[in-house]
């Protein structure tokens, strides 16, 4: 199992301040789930070390391994924009992963 923690910060440190929370759900096309998982395995460490990222977790469905859940906490809108425009995002997500998906949904939340 790969390491999915977020550097040396604690979850408490991450959520006790303001930020932009993004929750995304993906479903891979038939036969593409393992390829998507491999791409995300390379993408995740880059996303976690991005300076504007407070917390970045990706889960894979236990009952349906073609489903992926992203739980992303950014410092602010600018940090999310920088993440979305980064070279690692363009390579791993836009170029490699998105063509393998049957479904992609994202919702943004403000922390209370």
C-alpha positions as a Markdown table, in Angstrom:
| # | Residue | x | y | z |
|---|---|---|---|---|
| 1 | Unk | 0.0 | 0.0 | 0.0 |
| 2 | Unk | 1.3 | 3.4 | -0.9 |
| 3 | Unk | 1.8 | 6.3 | 1.5 |
| 4 | Unk | -1.1 | 8.7 | 1.4 |
| 5 | Unk | -0.2 | 11.1 | 4.2 |
| 6 | Unk | 0.4 | 14.7 | 3.7 |
| 7 | Unk | 4.1 | 15.6 | 4.6 |
| 8 | Unk | 4.6 | 16.4 | 8.2 |
| 9 | Unk | 1.5 | 18.5 | 8.8 |
| 10 | Unk | -1.4 | 17.0 | 10.8 |
| 11 | Unk | -5.0 | 16.9 | 9.7 |
| 12 | Unk | -5.8 | 19.2 | 12.6 |
| 13 | Unk | -3.3 | 21.8 | 11.3 |
| 14 | Unk | -4.8 | 21.6 | 7.9 |
| 15 | Unk | -8.5 | 22.0 | 8.9 |
| 16 | Unk | -8.2 | 24.5 | 11.7 |
| 17 | Unk | -7.7 | 27.4 | 9.2 |
| 18 | Unk | -9.7 | 28.6 | 6.2 |
| 19 | Unk | -9.4 | 27.0 | 2.8 |
| 20 | Unk | -11.1 | 25.7 | -0.3 |
| 21 | Unk | -12.3 | 22.1 | -0.1 |
| 22 | Unk | -12.7 | 20.2 | -3.4 |
| 23 | Unk | -14.3 | 16.8 | -3.5 |
| 24 | Unk | -14.2 | 14.9 | -6.8 |
| 25 | Unk | -15.5 | 11.6 | -7.9 |
| 26 | Unk | -14.3 | 9.7 | -10.9 |
| 27 | Unk | -15.3 | 6.5 | -12.6 |
| 28 | Unk | -12.9 | 4.8 | -15.0 |
| 29 | Unk | -14.1 | 3.4 | -18.3 |
| 30 | Unk | -14.4 | -0.4 | -18.5 |
| 31 | Unk | -11.0 | -2.0 | -18.2 |
| 32 | Unk | -9.2 | 1.2 | -17.4 |
| 33 | Unk | -9.3 | 1.3 | -13.6 |
| 34 | Unk | -5.8 | -0.1 | -13.0 |
| 35 | Unk | -4.3 | 2.4 | -15.5 |
| 36 | Unk | -6.1 | 5.3 | -13.8 |
| 37 | Unk | -4.8 | 4.0 | -10.4 |
| 38 | Unk | -1.2 | 3.9 | -11.7 |
| 39 | Unk | -1.4 | 7.4 | -13.0 |
| 40 | Unk | -2.9 | 8.7 | -9.7 |
| 41 | Unk | -0.1 | 6.9 | -7.9 |
| 42 | Unk | 2.4 | 9.1 | -9.7 |
| 43 | Unk | 0.3 | 12.2 | -9.5 |
| 44 | Unk | -0.5 | 12.1 | -5.8 |
| 45 | Unk | 3.0 | 12.8 | -4.4 |
| 46 | Unk | 3.2 | 15.9 | -6.6 |
| 47 | Unk | -0.2 | 17.2 | -5.5 |
| 48 | Unk | 0.7 | 16.6 | -1.8 |
| 49 | Unk | 3.9 | 18.6 | -1.9 |
| 50 | Unk | 2.4 | 21.6 | -3.8 |
| 51 | Unk | 2.9 | 24.6 | -1.5 |
| 52 | Unk | -0.8 | 25.6 | -1.7 |
| 53 | Unk | -2.1 | 22.2 | -0.8 |
| 54 | Unk | -3.1 | 21.6 | 2.8 |
| 55 | Unk | -4.5 | 18.1 | 2.4 |
| 56 | Unk | -4.8 | 15.8 | -0.6 |
| 57 | Unk | -6.2 | 12.3 | -0.4 |
| 58 | Unk | -7.4 | 9.9 | -3.1 |
| 59 | Unk | -9.4 | 6.8 | -2.3 |
| 60 | Unk | -10.4 | 3.9 | -4.5 |
| 61 | Unk | -13.7 | 2.1 | -4.2 |
| 62 | Unk | -13.6 | -1.1 | -2.3 |
| 63 | Unk | -16.8 | -2.5 | -3.8 |
| 64 | Unk | -16.2 | -0.9 | -7.2 |
| 65 | Unk | -12.4 | -0.3 | -7.9 |
| 66 | Unk | -13.3 | 1.7 | -11.0 |
| 67 | Unk | -14.4 | 4.5 | -8.7 |
| 68 | Unk | -12.1 | 7.1 | -7.2 |
| 69 | Unk | -12.7 | 9.8 | -4.6 |
| 70 | Unk | -10.6 | 12.9 | -4.2 |
| 71 | Unk | -10.6 | 15.0 | -1.0 |
| 72 | Unk | -8.5 | 18.1 | -1.6 |
| 73 | Unk | -8.0 | 21.1 | 0.7 |
| 74 | Unk | -6.2 | 24.1 | -0.7 |
| 75 | Unk | -5.2 | 27.4 | 1.1 |
| 76 | Unk | -7.5 | 29.4 | -1.2 |
| 77 | Unk | -8.8 | 29.8 | -4.7 |
| 78 | Unk | -5.4 | 30.9 | -6.0 |
| 79 | Unk | -3.8 | 27.7 | -4.7 |
| 80 | Unk | -6.5 | 25.6 | -6.4 |
| 81 | Unk | -6.0 | 27.5 | -9.7 |
| 82 | Unk | -2.2 | 27.1 | -9.5 |
| 83 | Unk | -2.7 | 23.3 | -8.9 |
| 84 | Unk | -5.0 | 23.1 | -11.9 |
| 85 | Unk | -2.6 | 24.9 | -14.1 |
| 86 | Unk | 0.6 | 23.0 | -12.9 |
| 87 | Unk | 2.7 | 20.9 | -15.2 |
| 88 | Unk | 2.1 | 17.8 | -13.2 |
| 89 | Unk | -1.7 | 18.3 | -13.3 |
| 90 | Unk | -1.6 | 18.8 | -17.1 |
| 91 | Unk | 0.5 | 15.7 | -17.6 |
| 92 | Unk | -1.1 | 13.2 | -15.3 |
| 93 | Unk | -4.7 | 14.4 | -15.2 |
| 94 | Unk | -5.5 | 16.3 | -18.4 |
| 95 | Unk | -3.4 | 14.3 | -20.8 |
| 96 | Unk | -3.3 | 10.8 | -19.2 |
| 97 | Unk | -6.2 | 10.2 | -16.8 |
| 98 | Unk | -9.2 | 12.1 | -18.2 |
| 99 | Unk | -9.3 | 10.2 | -21.5 |
| 100 | Unk | -9.7 | 7.0 | -19.4 |
| 101 | Unk | -12.8 | 8.2 | -17.5 |
| 102 | Unk | -16.4 | 7.5 | -18.0 |
| 103 | Unk | -17.5 | 10.1 | -15.4 |
| 104 | Unk | -15.9 | 13.0 | -13.5 |
| 105 | Unk | -17.6 | 15.3 | -11.0 |
| 106 | Unk | -16.2 | 18.0 | -8.8 |
| 107 | Unk | -17.7 | 20.2 | -6.1 |
| 108 | Unk | -16.1 | 23.1 | -4.2 |
| 109 | Unk | -16.9 | 23.9 | -0.6 |
| 110 | Unk | -15.9 | 26.7 | 1.8 |
| 111 | Unk | -14.8 | 25.5 | 5.2 |
| 112 | Unk | -17.0 | 26.5 | 8.1 |
